[in-house]
Amino acid sequence: MWKVVALFVVLLLGFALGIWGTYRAVYPEKGVHRLTAVFQARAGETAILVRHEAAPALAMGEMELMAFDLESKTLLDQAGLKPGDRVRLTIRQIPPNRLVVVRMDKLP
């Protein structure tokens, strides 16, 4: 009987860790969010234009075109993006309404 209980506890812990990992992937820390988008164009040295999915945590619906500021010019230079490339953006929300991309990963 104890083996069944031990197995149940191990499976329950594994399930909880899986949920926690998924949550942390979307919400890395307070004020930081992740968003999947399609790169459209560079909008200056430290800004990009993207088409992005809905972002409920930011109270934003899906958008055809939105500009995001980048933390640094290096982020865009290192990503080597072309229009149409899918990207995962890690965005820091700076009160009251500023959104700054702090990480950009090109998706396959």
Biopython code that builds the backbone (N, CA, C, O; Angstrom):
import numpy as np
from Bio.PDB.StructureBuilder import StructureBuilder

atoms = [
    (1, "MET", "N", (0.817, -1.199, 0.000)),
    (1, "MET", "CA", (0.000, 0.000, 0.000)),
    (1, "MET", "C", (0.863, 1.266, 0.000)),
    (1, "MET", "O", (0.550, 2.232, -0.697)),
    (2, "TRP", "N", (1.942, 1.260, 0.778)),
    (2, "TRP", "CA", (2.779, 2.458, 0.862)),
    (2, "TRP", "C", (3.440, 2.776, -0.474)),
    (2, "TRP", "O", (3.719, 3.938, -0.770)),
    (3, "LYS", "N", (3.696, 1.725, -1.299)),
    (3, "LYS", "CA", (4.302, 1.951, -2.612)),
    (3, "LYS", "C", (3.356, 2.736, -3.519)),
    (3, "LYS", "O", (3.789, 3.588, -4.295)),
    (4, "VAL", "N", (2.078, 2.443, -3.414)),
    (4, "VAL", "CA", (1.077, 3.156, -4.212)),
    (4, "VAL", "C", (1.026, 4.623, -3.784)),
    (4, "VAL", "O", (0.977, 5.520, -4.626)),
    (5, "VAL", "N", (1.038, 4.858, -2.478)),
    (5, "VAL", "CA", (1.016, 6.227, -1.956)),
    (5, "VAL", "C", (2.283, 6.969, -2.383)),
    (5, "VAL", "O", (2.210, 8.122, -2.808)),
    (6, "ALA", "N", (3.434, 6.322, -2.274)),
    (6, "ALA", "CA", (4.700, 6.950, -2.676)),
    (6, "ALA", "C", (4.691, 7.272, -4.168)),
    (6, "ALA", "O", (5.134, 8.348, -4.569)),
    (7, "LEU", "N", (4.194, 6.359, -4.987)),
    (7, "LEU", "CA", (4.105, 6.599, -6.427)),
    (7, "LEU", "C", (3.180, 7.774, -6.717)),
    (7, "LEU", "O", (3.486, 8.618, -7.560)),
    (8, "PHE", "N", (2.049, 7.828, -6.017)),
    (8, "PHE", "CA", (1.111, 8.936, -6.184)),
    (8, "PHE", "C", (1.772, 10.268, -5.843)),
    (8, "PHE", "O", (1.621, 11.239, -6.584)),
    (9, "VAL", "N", (2.496, 10.324, -4.741)),
    (9, "VAL", "CA", (3.174, 11.556, -4.321)),
    (9, "VAL", "C", (4.222, 11.972, -5.352)),
    (9, "VAL", "O", (4.315, 13.153, -5.688)),
    (10, "VAL", "N", (5.005, 11.029, -5.854)),
    (10, "VAL", "CA", (6.026, 11.331, -6.862)),
    (10, "VAL", "C", (5.376, 11.866, -8.132)),
    (10, "VAL", "O", (5.841, 12.856, -8.697)),
    (11, "LEU", "N", (4.309, 11.222, -8.584)),
    (11, "LEU", "CA", (3.612, 11.684, -9.787)),
    (11, "LEU", "C", (2.996, 13.065, -9.579)),
    (11, "LEU", "O", (3.034, 13.904, -10.479)),
    (12, "LEU", "N", (2.435, 13.301, -8.409)),
    (12, "LEU", "CA", (1.843, 14.600, -8.092)),
    (12, "LEU", "C", (2.905, 15.698, -8.085)),
    (12, "LEU", "O", (2.668, 16.791, -8.598)),
    (13, "LEU", "N", (4.068, 15.416, -7.509)),
    (13, "LEU", "CA", (5.167, 16.387, -7.508)),
    (13, "LEU", "C", (5.653, 16.667, -8.930)),
    (13, "LEU", "O", (5.922, 17.816, -9.278)),
    (14, "GLY", "N", (5.766, 15.627, -9.749)),
    (14, "GLY", "CA", (6.171, 15.809, -11.142)),
    (14, "GLY", "C", (5.188, 16.680, -11.899)),
    (14, "GLY", "O", (5.588, 17.547, -12.675)),
    (15, "PHE", "N", (3.909, 16.452, -11.675)),
    (15, "PHE", "CA", (2.864, 17.255, -12.308)),
    (15, "PHE", "C", (2.963, 18.714, -11.868)),
    (15, "PHE", "O", (2.882, 19.623, -12.694)),
    (16, "ALA", "N", (3.137, 18.935, -10.569)),
    (16, "ALA", "CA", (3.240, 20.300, -10.037)),
    (16, "ALA", "C", (4.461, 21.018, -10.603)),
    (16, "ALA", "O", (4.374, 22.195, -10.953)),
    (17, "LEU", "N", (5.589, 20.332, -10.699)),
    (17, "LEU", "CA", (6.793, 20.948, -11.261)),
    (17, "LEU", "C", (6.610, 21.282, -12.739)),
    (17, "LEU", "O", (7.113, 22.303, -13.209)),
    (18, "GLY", "N", (5.902, 20.437, -13.469)),
    (18, "GLY", "CA", (5.620, 20.715, -14.875)),
    (18, "GLY", "C", (4.770, 21.958, -15.041)),
    (18, "GLY", "O", (5.037, 22.787, -15.911)),
    (19, "ILE", "N", (3.754, 22.090, -14.214)),
    (19, "ILE", "CA", (2.904, 23.289, -14.270)),
    (19, "ILE", "C", (3.713, 24.517, -13.890)),
    (19, "ILE", "O", (3.596, 25.555, -14.542)),
    (20, "TRP", "N", (4.529, 24.424, -12.854)),
    (20, "TRP", "CA", (5.350, 25.558, -12.429)),
    (20, "TRP", "C", (6.312, 25.976, -13.542)),
    (20, "TRP", "O", (6.486, 27.170, -13.788)),
    (21, "GLY", "N", (6.930, 25.019, -14.209)),
    (21, "GLY", "CA", (7.854, 25.325, -15.302)),
    (21, "GLY", "C", (7.158, 26.023, -16.451)),
    (21, "GLY", "O", (7.706, 26.961, -17.031)),
    (22, "THR", "N", (5.957, 25.577, -16.787)),
    (22, "THR", "CA", (5.187, 26.216, -17.853)),
    (22, "THR", "C", (4.820, 27.639, -17.464)),
    (22, "THR", "O", (4.915, 28.551, -18.286)),
    (23, "TYR", "N", (4.403, 27.838, -16.227)),
    (23, "TYR", "CA", (4.051, 29.174, -15.739)),
    (23, "TYR", "C", (5.261, 30.102, -15.798)),
    (23, "TYR", "O", (5.146, 31.242, -16.248)),
    (24, "ARG", "N", (6.419, 29.622, -15.347)),
    (24, "ARG", "CA", (7.623, 30.464, -15.334)),
    (24, "ARG", "C", (8.092, 30.780, -16.748)),
    (24, "ARG", "O", (8.713, 31.822, -16.961)),
    (25, "ALA", "N", (7.819, 29.921, -17.714)),
    (25, "ALA", "CA", (8.203, 30.188, -19.104)),
    (25, "ALA", "C", (7.421, 31.369, -19.661)),
    (25, "ALA", "O", (7.945, 32.133, -20.472)),
    (26, "VAL", "N", (6.179, 31.523, -19.236)),
    (26, "VAL", "CA", (5.345, 32.617, -19.733)),
    (26, "VAL", "C", (5.522, 33.870, -18.883)),
    (26, "VAL", "O", (5.553, 34.979, -19.416)),
    (27, "TYR", "N", (5.638, 33.706, -17.573)),
    (27, "TYR", "CA", (5.778, 34.836, -16.648)),
    (27, "TYR", "C", (7.078, 34.681, -15.864)),
    (27, "TYR", "O", (7.059, 34.199, -14.732)),
    (28, "PRO", "N", (8.219, 35.089, -16.457)),
    (28, "PRO", "CA", (9.514, 34.854, -15.815)),
    (28, "PRO", "C", (9.685, 35.548, -14.463)),
    (28, "PRO", "O", (10.294, 34.981, -13.556)),
    (29, "GLU", "N", (9.160, 36.755, -14.316)),
    (29, "GLU", "CA", (9.233, 37.486, -13.049)),
    (29, "GLU", "C", (8.226, 38.617, -13.106)),
    (29, "GLU", "O", (7.632, 38.866, -14.155)),
    (30, "LYS", "N", (8.029, 39.298, -12.005)),
    (30, "LYS", "CA", (7.050, 40.382, -11.963)),
    (30, "LYS", "C", (7.438, 41.486, -12.950)),
    (30, "LYS", "O", (8.576, 41.955, -12.964)),
    (31, "GLY", "N", (6.472, 41.885, -13.768)),
    (31, "GLY", "CA", (6.706, 42.957, -14.727)),
    (31, "GLY", "C", (7.392, 42.520, -16.009)),
    (31, "GLY", "O", (7.675, 43.350, -16.873)),
    (32, "VAL", "N", (7.665, 41.211, -16.144)),
    (32, "VAL", "CA", (8.309, 40.687, -17.352)),
    (32, "VAL", "C", (7.357, 39.680, -17.996)),
    (32, "VAL", "O", (6.806, 38.813, -17.318)),
    (33, "HIS", "N", (7.171, 39.802, -19.299)),
    (33, "HIS", "CA", (6.232, 38.949, -20.023)),
    (33, "HIS", "C", (6.892, 38.415, -21.281)),
    (33, "HIS", "O", (7.841, 39.006, -21.795)),
    (34, "ARG", "N", (6.382, 37.289, -21.776)),
    (34, "ARG", "CA", (6.870, 36.736, -23.046)),
    (34, "ARG", "C", (5.744, 36.787, -24.052)),
    (34, "ARG", "O", (4.572, 36.626, -23.712)),
    (35, "LEU", "N", (6.119, 37.014, -25.293)),
    (35, "LEU", "CA", (5.150, 37.217, -26.357)),
    (35, "LEU", "C", (5.713, 36.651, -27.649)),
    (35, "LEU", "O", (6.877, 36.889, -27.973)),
    (36, "THR", "N", (4.907, 35.906, -28.390)),
    (36, "THR", "CA", (5.327, 35.407, -29.694)),
    (36, "THR", "C", (4.848, 36.385, -30.746)),
    (36, "THR", "O", (3.702, 36.834, -30.715)),
    (37, "ALA", "N", (5.733, 36.716, -31.683)),
    (37, "ALA", "CA", (5.411, 37.728, -32.688)),
    (37, "ALA", "C", (6.071, 37.377, -34.014)),
    (37, "ALA", "O", (6.890, 36.461, -34.098)),
    (38, "VAL", "N", (5.697, 38.124, -35.044)),
    (38, "VAL", "CA", (6.327, 38.010, -36.356)),
    (38, "VAL", "C", (6.992, 39.352, -36.643)),
    (38, "VAL", "O", (6.334, 40.392, -36.680)),
    (39, "PHE", "N", (8.305, 39.311, -36.846)),
    (39, "PHE", "CA", (9.074, 40.525, -37.122)),
    (39, "PHE", "C", (8.641, 41.099, -38.469)),
    (39, "PHE", "O", (8.549, 40.377, -39.461)),
    (40, "GLN", "N", (8.376, 42.410, -38.492)),
    (40, "GLN", "CA", (7.970, 43.075, -39.727)),
    (40, "GLN", "C", (9.069, 43.984, -40.269)),
    (40, "GLN", "O", (9.407, 43.927, -41.451)),
    (41, "ALA", "N", (9.630, 44.832, -39.384)),
    (41, "ALA", "CA", (10.642, 45.781, -39.850)),
    (41, "ALA", "C", (11.369, 46.404, -38.672)),
    (41, "ALA", "O", (10.904, 46.383, -37.532)),
    (42, "ARG", "N", (12.508, 46.949, -38.988)),
    (42, "ARG", "CA", (13.263, 47.748, -38.027)),
    (42, "ARG", "C", (12.670, 49.153, -38.081)),
    (42, "ARG", "O", (12.382, 49.663, -39.164)),
    (43, "ALA", "N", (12.488, 49.770, -36.942)),
    (43, "ALA", "CA", (11.903, 51.112, -36.892)),
    (43, "ALA", "C", (12.871, 52.062, -36.202)),
    (43, "ALA", "O", (12.511, 52.727, -35.231)),
    (44, "GLY", "N", (14.080, 52.124, -36.696)),
    (44, "GLY", "CA", (15.107, 52.953, -36.080)),
    (44, "GLY", "C", (16.181, 52.083, -35.453)),
    (44, "GLY", "O", (16.191, 50.864, -35.625)),
    (45, "GLU", "N", (17.070, 52.712, -34.735)),
    (45, "GLU", "CA", (18.198, 52.000, -34.122)),
    (45, "GLU", "C", (17.769, 51.040, -33.016)),
    (45, "GLU", "O", (18.316, 49.945, -32.884)),
    (46, "THR", "N", (16.784, 51.462, -32.224)),
    (46, "THR", "CA", (16.399, 50.645, -31.068)),
    (46, "THR", "C", (14.892, 50.412, -31.005)),
    (46, "THR", "O", (14.299, 50.453, -29.927)),
    (47, "ALA", "N", (14.279, 50.170, -32.148)),
    (47, "ALA", "CA", (12.837, 49.880, -32.172)),
    (47, "ALA", "C", (12.528, 48.911, -33.311)),
    (47, "ALA", "O", (13.209, 48.889, -34.336)),
    (48, "ILE", "N", (11.490, 48.117, -33.104)),
    (48, "ILE", "CA", (11.055, 47.169, -34.131)),
    (48, "ILE", "C", (9.538, 47.258, -34.296)),
    (48, "ILE", "O", (8.821, 47.713, -33.404)),
    (49, "LEU", "N", (9.079, 46.816, -35.452)),
    (49, "LEU", "CA", (7.650, 46.672, -35.709)),
    (49, "LEU", "C", (7.364, 45.181, -35.823)),
    (49, "LEU", "O", (8.058, 44.460, -36.539)),
    (50, "VAL", "N", (6.334, 44.723, -35.107)),
    (50, "VAL", "CA", (5.968, 43.310, -35.129)),
    (50, "VAL", "C", (4.451, 43.147, -35.225)),
    (50, "VAL", "O", (3.687, 44.055, -34.897)),
    (51, "ARG", "N", (4.045, 41.980, -35.677)),
    (51, "ARG", "CA", (2.651, 41.545, -35.594)),
    (51, "ARG", "C", (2.653, 40.511, -34.471)),
    (51, "ARG", "O", (3.432, 39.559, -34.514)),
    (52, "HIS", "N", (1.789, 40.685, -33.460)),
    (52, "HIS", "CA", (1.870, 39.765, -32.321)),
    (52, "HIS", "C", (0.527, 39.162, -31.943)),
    (52, "HIS", "O", (-0.541, 39.668, -32.285)),
    (53, "GLU", "N", (0.635, 38.064, -31.225)),
    (53, "GLU", "CA", (-0.528, 37.355, -30.693)),
    (53, "GLU", "C", (-1.133, 38.152, -29.540)),
    (53, "GLU", "O", (-0.558, 39.142, -29.087)),
    (54, "ALA", "N", (-2.286, 37.713, -29.076)),
    (54, "ALA", "CA", (-2.912, 38.348, -27.920)),
    (54, "ALA", "C", (-2.022, 38.169, -26.689)),
    (54, "ALA", "O", (-1.376, 37.135, -26.516)),
    (55, "ALA", "N", (-2.004, 39.187, -25.849)),
    (55, "ALA", "CA", (-1.223, 39.149, -24.611)),
    (55, "ALA", "C", (-2.138, 39.538, -23.454)),
    (55, "ALA", "O", (-2.156, 40.698, -23.041)),
    (56, "PRO", "N", (-2.904, 38.572, -22.923)),
    (56, "PRO", "CA", (-3.857, 38.882, -21.860)),
    (56, "PRO", "C", (-3.213, 39.515, -20.626)),
    (56, "PRO", "O", (-3.820, 40.373, -19.987)),
    (57, "ALA", "N", (-2.002, 39.104, -20.290)),
    (57, "ALA", "CA", (-1.328, 39.660, -19.110)),
    (57, "ALA", "C", (-1.045, 41.148, -19.270)),
    (57, "ALA", "O", (-0.930, 41.873, -18.282)),
    (58, "LEU", "N", (-0.935, 41.599, -20.511)),
    (58, "LEU", "CA", (-0.701, 43.020, -20.790)),
    (58, "LEU", "C", (-1.985, 43.717, -21.226)),
    (58, "LEU", "O", (-1.959, 44.888, -21.602)),
    (59, "ALA", "N", (-3.099, 43.008, -21.177)),
    (59, "ALA", "CA", (-4.405, 43.528, -21.598)),
    (59, "ALA", "C", (-4.364, 44.021, -23.046)),
    (59, "ALA", "O", (-4.926, 45.065, -23.375)),
    (60, "MET", "N", (-3.684, 43.246, -23.907)),
    (60, "MET", "CA", (-3.590, 43.597, -25.326)),
    (60, "MET", "C", (-4.127, 42.444, -26.164)),
    (60, "MET", "O", (-3.828, 41.276, -25.917)),
    (61, "GLY", "N", (-4.921, 42.802, -27.152)),
    (61, "GLY", "CA", (-5.380, 41.805, -28.104)),
    (61, "GLY", "C", (-4.318, 41.597, -29.174)),
    (61, "GLY", "O", (-3.259, 42.223, -29.151)),
    (62, "GLU", "N", (-4.622, 40.707, -30.107)),
    (62, "GLU", "CA", (-3.723, 40.470, -31.238)),
    (62, "GLU", "C", (-3.609, 41.765, -32.042)),
    (62, "GLU", "O", (-4.607, 42.454, -32.256)),
    (63, "MET", "N", (-2.405, 42.094, -32.484)),
    (63, "MET", "CA", (-2.200, 43.331, -33.239)),
    (63, "MET", "C", (-1.491, 43.058, -34.551)),
    (63, "MET", "O", (-0.562, 42.253, -34.618)),
    (64, "GLU", "N", (-1.941, 43.739, -35.591)),
    (64, "GLU", "CA", (-1.329, 43.608, -36.910)),
    (64, "GLU", "C", (0.028, 44.300, -36.968)),
    (64, "GLU", "O", (0.935, 43.831, -37.655)),
    (65, "LEU", "N", (0.171, 45.403, -36.258)),
    (65, "LEU", "CA", (1.443, 46.128, -36.280)),
    (65, "LEU", "C", (1.606, 46.916, -34.986)),
    (65, "LEU", "O", (0.745, 47.718, -34.622)),
    (66, "MET", "N", (2.710, 46.679, -34.302)),
    (66, "MET", "CA", (2.995, 47.400, -33.061)),
    (66, "MET", "C", (4.489, 47.641, -32.968)),
    (66, "MET", "O", (5.294, 46.789, -33.344)),
    (67, "ALA", "N", (4.846, 48.792, -32.472)),
    (67, "ALA", "CA", (6.257, 49.138, -32.282)),
    (67, "ALA", "C", (6.663, 48.809, -30.847)),
    (67, "ALA", "O", (5.915, 49.062, -29.902)),
    (68, "PHE", "N", (7.848, 48.247, -30.705)),
    (68, "PHE", "CA", (8.433, 47.985, -29.393)),
    (68, "PHE", "C", (9.816, 48.607, -29.352)),
    (68, "PHE", "O", (10.575, 48.530, -30.318)),
    (69, "ASP", "N", (10.135, 49.225, -28.220)),
    (69, "ASP", "CA", (11.494, 49.719, -27.994)),
    (69, "ASP", "C", (12.360, 48.545, -27.562)),
    (69, "ASP", "O", (11.886, 47.624, -26.896)),
    (70, "LEU", "N", (13.627, 48.584, -27.944)),
    (70, "LEU", "CA", (14.584, 47.557, -27.538)),
    (70, "LEU", "C", (15.469, 48.104, -26.431)),
    (70, "LEU", "O", (15.765, 49.299, -26.391)),
    (71, "GLU", "N", (15.886, 47.228, -25.542)),
    (71, "GLU", "CA", (16.788, 47.625, -24.465)),
    (71, "GLU", "C", (18.113, 48.129, -25.035)),
    (71, "GLU", "O", (18.716, 49.059, -24.501)),
    (72, "SER", "N", (18.560, 47.498, -26.135)),
    (72, "SER", "CA", (19.799, 47.940, -26.771)),
    (72, "SER", "C", (19.788, 47.581, -28.252)),
    (72, "SER", "O", (19.072, 46.675, -28.678)),
    (73, "LYS", "N", (20.573, 48.289, -29.013)),
    (73, "LYS", "CA", (20.713, 48.055, -30.451)),
    (73, "LYS", "C", (21.284, 46.655, -30.706)),
    (73, "LYS", "O", (20.979, 46.031, -31.723)),
    (74, "THR", "N", (22.096, 46.180, -29.795)),
    (74, "THR", "CA", (22.746, 44.878, -29.923)),
    (74, "THR", "C", (21.735, 43.740, -30.053)),
    (74, "THR", "O", (21.979, 42.782, -30.786)),
    (75, "LEU", "N", (20.606, 43.834, -29.353)),
    (75, "LEU", "CA", (19.583, 42.785, -29.430)),
    (75, "LEU", "C", (19.168, 42.520, -30.870)),
    (75, "LEU", "O", (19.096, 41.369, -31.299)),
    (76, "LEU", "N", (18.901, 43.564, -31.599)),
    (76, "LEU", "CA", (18.443, 43.421, -32.981)),
    (76, "LEU", "C", (19.576, 42.996, -33.897)),
    (76, "LEU", "O", (19.382, 42.159, -34.779)),
    (77, "ASP", "N", (20.750, 43.560, -33.697)),
    (77, "ASP", "CA", (21.898, 43.202, -34.535)),
    (77, "ASP", "C", (22.247, 41.719, -34.394)),
    (77, "ASP", "O", (22.557, 41.060, -35.387)),
    (78, "GLN", "N", (22.200, 41.195, -33.181)),
    (78, "GLN", "CA", (22.553, 39.794, -32.931)),
    (78, "GLN", "C", (21.492, 38.820, -33.429)),
    (78, "GLN", "O", (21.814, 37.689, -33.793)),
    (79, "ALA", "N", (20.235, 39.246, -33.449)),
    (79, "ALA", "CA", (19.146, 38.346, -33.853)),
    (79, "ALA", "C", (19.176, 38.038, -35.345)),
    (79, "ALA", "O", (18.756, 36.955, -35.754)),
    (80, "GLY", "N", (19.662, 38.962, -36.162)),
    (80, "GLY", "CA", (19.731, 38.743, -37.605)),
    (80, "GLY", "C", (18.377, 38.431, -38.229)),
    (80, "GLY", "O", (18.250, 37.482, -39.003)),
    (81, "LEU", "N", (17.377, 39.221, -37.897)),
    (81, "LEU", "CA", (16.014, 38.960, -38.358)),
    (81, "LEU", "C", (15.735, 39.516, -39.743)),
    (81, "LEU", "O", (16.294, 40.529, -40.163)),
    (82, "LYS", "N", (14.840, 38.806, -40.441)),
    (82, "LYS", "CA", (14.323, 39.262, -41.728)),
    (82, "LYS", "C", (12.812, 39.395, -41.572)),
    (82, "LYS", "O", (12.222, 38.699, -40.744)),
    (83, "PRO", "N", (12.170, 40.270, -42.344)),
    (83, "PRO", "CA", (10.712, 40.374, -42.268)),
    (83, "PRO", "C", (10.064, 39.000, -42.466)),
    (83, "PRO", "O", (10.415, 38.258, -43.383)),
    (84, "GLY", "N", (9.116, 38.681, -41.589)),
    (84, "GLY", "CA", (8.432, 37.391, -41.642)),
    (84, "GLY", "C", (8.967, 36.369, -40.653)),
    (84, "GLY", "O", (8.331, 35.335, -40.450)),
    (85, "ASP", "N", (10.121, 36.622, -40.026)),
    (85, "ASP", "CA", (10.682, 35.701, -39.032)),
    (85, "ASP", "C", (9.846, 35.727, -37.754)),
    (85, "ASP", "O", (9.440, 36.788, -37.280)),
    (86, "ARG", "N", (9.597, 34.522, -37.199)),
    (86, "ARG", "CA", (8.896, 34.425, -35.912)),
    (86, "ARG", "C", (9.901, 34.615, -34.782)),
    (86, "ARG", "O", (11.016, 34.094, -34.824)),
    (87, "VAL", "N", (9.483, 35.375, -33.770)),
    (87, "VAL", "CA", (10.361, 35.649, -32.632)),
    (87, "VAL", "C", (9.595, 35.515, -31.326)),
    (87, "VAL", "O", (8.381, 35.714, -31.274)),
    (88, "ARG", "N", (10.326, 35.175, -30.273)),
    (88, "ARG", "CA", (9.775, 35.231, -28.929)),
    (88, "ARG", "C", (10.415, 36.427, -28.254)),
    (88, "ARG", "O", (11.636, 36.503, -28.115)),
    (89, "LEU", "N", (9.574, 37.360, -27.838)),
    (89, "LEU", "CA", (10.047, 38.578, -27.191)),
    (89, "LEU", "C", (9.865, 38.456, -25.687)),
    (89, "LEU", "O", (8.813, 38.026, -25.213)),
    (90, "THR", "N", (10.880, 38.830, -24.949)),
    (90, "THR", "CA", (10.765, 38.959, -23.505)),
    (90, "THR", "C", (10.691, 40.455, -23.245)),
    (90, "THR", "O", (11.608, 41.206, -23.578)),
    (91, "ILE", "N", (9.585, 40.873, -22.645)),
    (91, "ILE", "CA", (9.270, 42.295, -22.528)),
    (91, "ILE", "C", (9.184, 42.694, -21.065)),
    (91, "ILE", "O", (8.541, 42.019, -20.261)),
    (92, "ARG", "N", (9.837, 43.797, -20.727)),
    (92, "ARG", "CA", (9.735, 44.355, -19.372)),
    (92, "ARG", "C", (8.750, 45.514, -19.424)),
    (92, "ARG", "O", (8.859, 46.405, -20.267)),
    (93, "GLN", "N", (7.792, 45.484, -18.512)),
    (93, "GLN", "CA", (6.798, 46.551, -18.421)),
    (93, "GLN", "C", (7.312, 47.593, -17.434)),
    (93, "GLN", "O", (7.535, 47.305, -16.258)),
    (94, "ILE", "N", (7.496, 48.815, -17.944)),
    (94, "ILE", "CA", (7.995, 49.913, -17.118)),
    (94, "ILE", "C", (6.839, 50.885, -16.898)),
    (94, "ILE", "O", (6.330, 51.466, -17.856)),
    (95, "PRO", "N", (6.420, 51.066, -15.647)),
    (95, "PRO", "CA", (5.268, 51.935, -15.384)),
    (95, "PRO", "C", (5.493, 53.345, -15.909)),
    (95, "PRO", "O", (6.629, 53.818, -15.888)),
    (96, "PRO", "N", (4.471, 54.026, -16.373)),
    (96, "PRO", "CA", (3.098, 53.542, -16.384)),
    (96, "PRO", "C", (2.770, 52.659, -17.597)),
    (96, "PRO", "O", (2.058, 51.668, -17.438)),
    (97, "ASN", "N", (3.257, 52.978, -18.787)),
    (97, "ASN", "CA", (2.822, 52.231, -19.975)),
    (97, "ASN", "C", (3.928, 51.892, -20.958)),
    (97, "ASN", "O", (3.639, 51.641, -22.128)),
    (98, "ARG", "N", (5.156, 51.876, -20.537)),
    (98, "ARG", "CA", (6.248, 51.617, -21.483)),
    (98, "ARG", "C", (6.596, 50.133, -21.495)),
    (98, "ARG", "O", (6.713, 49.502, -20.445)),
    (99, "LEU", "N", (6.760, 49.582, -22.709)),
    (99, "LEU", "CA", (7.152, 48.185, -22.887)),
    (99, "LEU", "C", (8.496, 48.150, -23.598)),
    (99, "LEU", "O", (8.646, 48.729, -24.674)),
    (100, "VAL", "N", (9.479, 47.471, -23.000)),
    (100, "VAL", "CA", (10.824, 47.416, -23.558)),
    (100, "VAL", "C", (11.226, 45.953, -23.752)),
    (100, "VAL", "O", (11.116, 45.146, -22.829)),
    (101, "VAL", "N", (11.690, 45.619, -24.950)),
    (101, "VAL", "CA", (12.157, 44.263, -25.240)),
    (101, "VAL", "C", (13.546, 44.097, -24.625)),
    (101, "VAL", "O", (14.470, 44.844, -24.946)),
    (102, "VAL", "N", (13.682, 43.099, -23.729)),
    (102, "VAL", "CA", (14.966, 42.856, -23.072)),
    (102, "VAL", "C", (15.656, 41.603, -23.615)),
    (102, "VAL", "O", (16.840, 41.376, -23.368)),
    (103, "ARG", "N", (14.888, 40.787, -24.364)),
    (103, "ARG", "CA", (15.458, 39.592, -24.991)),
    (103, "ARG", "C", (14.624, 39.250, -26.219)),
    (103, "ARG", "O", (13.407, 39.434, -26.238)),
    (104, "MET", "N", (15.305, 38.750, -27.238)),
    (104, "MET", "CA", (14.627, 38.405, -28.480)),
    (104, "MET", "C", (15.223, 37.102, -28.997)),
    (104, "MET", "O", (16.423, 37.026, -29.260)),
    (105, "ASP", "N", (14.383, 36.072, -29.144)),
    (105, "ASP", "CA", (14.844, 34.775, -29.633)),
    (105, "ASP", "C", (14.122, 34.438, -30.930)),
    (105, "ASP", "O", (12.892, 34.448, -30.987)),
    (106, "LYS", "N", (14.894, 34.139, -31.971)),
    (106, "LYS", "CA", (14.319, 33.743, -33.256)),
    (106, "LYS", "C", (13.770, 32.324, -33.120)),
    (106, "LYS", "O", (14.453, 31.438, -32.607)),
    (107, "LEU", "N", (12.544, 32.111, -33.578)),
    (107, "LEU", "CA", (11.907, 30.802, -33.498)),
    (107, "LEU", "C", (12.014, 30.084, -34.839)),
    (107, "LEU", "O", (12.084, 30.724, -35.888)),
    (108, "PRO", "N", (12.026, 28.755, -34.803)),
    (108, "PRO", "CA", (12.100, 27.999, -36.067)),
    (108, "PRO", "C", (10.819, 28.115, -36.878)),
    (108, "PRO", "O", (10.720, 27.539, -37.962)),
]
sb = StructureBuilder()
sb.init_structure("model")
sb.init_model(0)
sb.init_chain("A")
sb.init_seg("    ")
for serial, (resi, resn, name, xyz) in enumerate(atoms, 1):
    if name == "N":
        sb.init_residue(resn, " ", resi, " ")
    sb.init_atom(name, np.array(xyz, "f"), 0.0, 1.0, " ", f" {name:<3s}", serial, name[0])
structure = sb.get_structure()
